[in-house]
Amino acid sequence: MLGFSNISLSNFLFWATQKKWFFFSIILGVCLLNIPSPEGLPNEGKIAIIILVVALVLIIKEPIPLPAVAIFIIISQIYSNVDSVDGIAKSFMSDAVFFIMGSLMLAVVIIRQGWDSRIALGILKITGNKTSNIALGFLSISALLSSFIGEHTVAAIMLPIGMSLIRFTSSDLSQIKGLSATILFSIAYGCLIGSIGTPSGGGRNVIMINYLNQSDISISYFEWMVRTYPFILFQIPIVNWVINRTFKPEYKILDSSIRKLVIKVARSKSMTGRNTLTVLIFFLIVLGWVFLSEKFGLGTVALSGVFIYLIGGFVKWSDLNRNTHWGVIILFGSTISLGTSIRLTGAATWISDKILYGFGDVISSVPFVSDLLVIFMTTVMSNVLSSSATVAVLGPVTLNLVPEMLDVGLLTAMSSAFSYFTAVAAPACTIVYSSGMVKASDFLKIGFRVGFVSIILLIFYVNVYWPLIN
Amino acid sequence: MKILIAIGSKDFSKPTLKLGMKVAQAFNAKTTIIDVGEKISEFSSQLVELAQDQLESWDFDAPGVDVLEWAFNYLSQNKLIDTKQTETGFPKNRLIDDGEGRKMVYLSGTACEDVNLILRNGDIIAELREEVQFGEYDVTILGKSRKRNMSHDLLQYINSSLLIVNDYEDQKFDKILLPLDYKDGMLKVAKYAIRVALALNVGIDIFTVFDKDKSQKKGSNYFSKIIKFIRRSGVQYSHEEKQGEIVEQIIKKADKNKIIVMKASDMSPIKRFLKGSIPLSVMNECDVPILIVK
């Protein structure tokens, strides 16, 4: 046909089918561009929303590489005059992006310090040999650590401990499906639960602080903890109960597997002075987040830590460079810049007005509806997108829904951690899923239960506890 | 001759590996066994890699290594690889990452040429296509997927002949069904059918179906040559002609005991993409192994 060989036609067709979602998103974007702006929505706002819709399709379906999506978001905003080059560049490199960059780099350093064996011994000393207590131990330690370190780092540290315990119980995994799921979901969900506890628990918390700061609202590290940490403490026993009830571990006592794990840990390399120094430096970083972040930003403190690790020779740049996903960093930068544009062009106000209009008096007259609405939107989106990207694009909208911006901002950040339903929504879940010991259907099975319980608990929490401390 | 055998799990891939290795032996082919693991979201890919590194320090294998180990044990038990290599078990330390997202181990075969084991991650069609292009394979062998789209994509985008294995058992298949028409380009298909028939020690049923709407064509010299070629190979054969709907007749004739060997469609890729093809319809509807020769 037209001089093309069958192989080149076949190559073209393959390329086109691989990119079908890209073509779909572009056609969708062009169609939306040709629809006149609705009343009250400025043209720049309409374009910003269209870029968001196209970007969401591209991020979820991944027909093109994520860095390409990031570049698309940036250039399309500039070409369509949504914002100036300087404006985009300014919103692109925010403290939130510094934090995400620093946090991913810190993960590379921390994961390799041999903390896993110490943590394993610590958990087993506290919990003893009862399976339900061990699961609670995994859930609690994962939650506690991820509230400071970041869910992905903790999941990577905890996974080998959990898998070793499972393997020492039985080499035939089909005989211990319930136990495997109990231990591994305790790790994954522990990481998610804990990540809301402090601003440094996840990039999404810092993104929300960034948006709150743009609206002249500030919240310190400690204030954030006071408002969110008790929720973690409520969630831990309840989620532990739900996990145990759902998967029903085959063994109630894990005596011999614990002994084997202790022997394995005892044989592993002992921590060196350098490993201890790494821990001390990380402790200083946490102190920096608590006391200096309001002035200098969480990202600056995280990058300072990376700087110390680099000049101290604790990690090589080549190692950081190889293991840091720069594409994800620039994608977060671009989604934050798009979120800022959505706010500045009035698109966020327009969307929230439409939502408020759609619900009529229900939001103001029926209690908890506004909370439920924010939680529902955020939970759904964070399960198909990613929690940080969800906060980046949804944050400006939810902040306009109710007058109490701080409360709704925190509510958005907290519910973005409810990525319980799919294996791909949160890095902690993907890491656990990659072990091959749990199935994608397990996430749905337990996700609905934990998600439902967490939503009810959060509504109860924000309406009872927050009024007490306000 | 180079053959690529795609396996996916210890539970379901045994028929594929069994038939695949028999065919590889028949062709004395250089064989690669590949496991394509699930695609990881780009968002978390780097973090998952970090976690996998951490798991390796606790003596856990990367996902998919267990499937390759199972394949190695199968080869070893059936003496399809050099016994010197089987003494110490699966050589995990020789599983080399080539930096292109593939982990591989080289083994030397006994019944066929070298056997390689490869591990890749990602979209199955894209990964197989890349591997076939990279390794210039002649035949790709894999199990049947329940997804209809997958058969279409395999036929459309994999640039090699395809053997789709459906529930293969040694005793069950006693014939090769060779649907032939009087068009050119059938000699290669006949050669493949003869090799497979010799490997499985079965006869060939040559089957010519005339479309019920078209008038019957007369046999060509070319067709006689093919029949002569099969006769000379020493394989027992029979020839039957029938009129009717082609796909339906082939499936009916294949029944549950014949392995189909047929020619891929001659249509242009765009026509095939839009209209489908006879081999695709047969592949979708039959319950027996089918080799589509490109």
Chai-1 contact restraints between the chains, C-beta under 6 A:
chainA,res_idxA,chainB,res_idxB,connection_type,confidence,min_distance_angstrom,max_distance_angstrom,comment,restraint_id
A,M1,B,S268,contact,1.0,0.0,6.0,A-B,restraint_1
A,N6,B,P269,contact,1.0,0.0,6.0,A-B,restraint_2
A,L9,B,P269,contact,1.0,0.0,6.0,A-B,restraint_3
A,L9,B,I270,contact,1.0,0.0,6.0,A-B,restraint_4
A,S10,B,P269,contact,1.0,0.0,6.0,A-B,restraint_5
A,L13,B,P269,contact,1.0,0.0,6.0,A-B,restraint_6
A,L13,B,F273,contact,1.0,0.0,6.0,A-B,restraint_7
A,F14,B,Y157,contact,1.0,0.0,6.0,A-B,restraint_8
A,E62,B,E42,contact,1.0,0.0,6.0,A-B,restraint_9
A,L66,B,E42,contact,1.0,0.0,6.0,A-B,restraint_10
A,I111,B,L50,contact,1.0,0.0,6.0,A-B,restraint_11
A,I111,B,Q54,contact,1.0,0.0,6.0,A-B,restraint_12
A,H152,B,L47,contact,1.0,0.0,6.0,A-B,restraint_13
A,A156,B,L50,contact,1.0,0.0,6.0,A-B,restraint_14
A,A156,B,A51,contact,1.0,0.0,6.0,A-B,restraint_15
A,A156,B,Q54,contact,1.0,0.0,6.0,A-B,restraint_16
A,L159,B,A51,contact,1.0,0.0,6.0,A-B,restraint_17
A,P160,B,Q54,contact,1.0,0.0,6.0,A-B,restraint_18
A,P160,B,L55,contact,1.0,0.0,6.0,A-B,restraint_19
A,P160,B,W58,contact,1.0,0.0,6.0,A-B,restraint_20
A,M163,B,F60,contact,1.0,0.0,6.0,A-B,restraint_21
A,S164,B,W58,contact,1.0,0.0,6.0,A-B,restraint_22
A,N323,B,L50,contact,1.0,0.0,6.0,A-B,restraint_23
A,H325,B,Q46,contact,1.0,0.0,6.0,A-B,restraint_24
A,S386,B,F43,contact,1.0,0.0,6.0,A-B,restraint_25
A,V424,B,S41,contact,1.0,0.0,6.0,A-B,restraint_26
A,P427,B,S44,contact,1.0,0.0,6.0,A-B,restraint_27
A,P427,B,L47,contact,1.0,0.0,6.0,A-B,restraint_28
A,T430,B,S44,contact,1.0,0.0,6.0,A-B,restraint_29
A,T430,B,V48,contact,1.0,0.0,6.0,A-B,restraint_30
A,I431,B,V48,contact,1.0,0.0,6.0,A-B,restraint_31
A,I431,B,A51,contact,1.0,0.0,6.0,A-B,restraint_32
A,S434,B,V48,contact,1.0,0.0,6.0,A-B,restraint_33
A,G436,B,P63,contact,1.0,0.0,6.0,A-B,restraint_34
